[in-house]
Amino acid sequence: MSAAARRLAREWDTIVAMIRIYCRHHHGARGPLCDDCRALRDYAERRLAKCPFGEVKPTCVNCPVHCYEASMRERVRTVMRFSGPKMLLRHPLLALAHLTDGKRPLSPKAERVAERIRARAAAAAEPGPDRRTNPV
C-alpha cells in the first residue's frame, strides 16, 4: 500500500473515531453507532470514496472542493468540534497525524482547482459596466 493510500485510510479511521466519540457522549451508544451517526459515517464514506483528488486529497478543511452538502458539512463540523480535543487523549496518533496532514501543501491537482475557484471568485467580484452612465 502506498503512503498516499495509507494516509487516506488513516483519514477514514480518524473520522470514524470522531463519530464514535461523539455518538457515545451524545447518544449513549456503547456498541454500534446510533442510526443518525451511522448515516453520517456512511455519508462520509461515500464522499471520501468519490473524492476527485483520490489518494492525494488534502484534509477536508483545506480542500478547495466541498463535496459534502451543507447540512452534512455542518454535522461533521459539530462532530469534529466536539471530538477533536478528545482525540488527543483517546487516539493520540490519529490526532497528531491528522494535524500533520492538515499542514501539508495542496497537491498540484488541488492547487489548480483552487486557482480556478479563486479566479472565478475574482471575476465575479469585478464591477461590471455601469448601465446608467454608459448605455449600450
N, C-alpha and C positions, 0 to 999 in steps of 0.2 A: 504494500500500500504506500502510495506517495505521501510526502509530507503535507501536500495540499489536501489530500483525501483524509488524512488523519485530523487535520485542523477542522475540516467540515464535520467529521464525526464528533469531534470534541465540542463544536458549537451546538450540535444536536444534543449531546449529553448535558450541556450547560442549560439549555432552555428546558429540557425535561426536569432536571434537578430543581430549577427555579419554580416551575409549575408545581412540583411535588411539595416544596416548602410552603408555597402559597396555599395550596389546597389543604394541606394538613392543618395549617393555622386557621384559615377562614372557613373551611367546610368540615373540619374534623375527620378527614379521610386518613385512616391509618394504614390501609392496604392499598387497593387500587384507587385511582383518581375518581372523583365525583364526575357526573355526566358533563357538567359545564367545563371543568378543567380538562377532561378527556377530549372534548370537542376542540378546545383551544390547542391542545397538544397535536391533535390530528391536523388541524388547520396549519399550524406551524410546520408540521412535517411536509404537507403538500407544497407549501410555499418554498420551503428550503429545497425540496426536490426539483422545483421548477425555476429556481434562481437562474437568471440569464448569465450570471458570471460563473456558475458551476463551482469548481473546486478552488478557484482563485477569488471567490467572493470576499468582500470586506465584511466586517461586522455590520449588522443591520443599521446601527445608529450612524455609521459612516457611509452607508450605501447611497449612491445618487438615485437609485430606483426604489421607491417604496412600494413593494408588491403586496403589502397587507392592506386590506380595505380599512377605512378609517376606524370603524368600531373595533375591529380585531387589533389594530395597531394600538389603540388606547388600552385595551385589555392587557396586551403584552407589556405595555409601559407600566401599568399598575402592578402586574406581577413582578416585573424587574425592579421597580422602586422598592417594593416590599422585600423581595427575596435577595436582592443584590448584597446588602450589608451582611445578611446571614450566611451567604455563600462563603465568606472568608473563614467562618468557623466550621461550617458543615462540609464544604467541598473546597478547601483552600487551593488545591492545584488547579481545579477548573476555574476558580475565580481569578487566580493570578494569570492563567493562560488567556482568559477572556480579556483581561485588562491589557495584557501584552499585545494580543491580536488587534485590539482597538487602536493601538499606536502605530500599526503597520501602515505603510503608504498604500494608496489605491493601486490596483493592478493597472496596466496600460489600458485594458479594455474599459474598466470602470472609470478611469480618468478621462477617456474620450467621451464617454456618455455624460459624465459630469460637466465637461466643457460644452457639449451641445446644449445641455439644460441651462447652463449659465448664459450662453449666447442667446437662447430663446428668451430667457427672462430679461436680458438687457435690451433685446429688440422690442419686447412688449412694453418696456418702461420708457422707451424713447417717445418724446412727444410727437404726435402726428401733425399734419398740416392744420393750421387753424382756418377753418372754413369761413369764419366771419370776416377775416381780414384778407384772405387770399381765395376768392371764389374761383371755382374751376369751371 
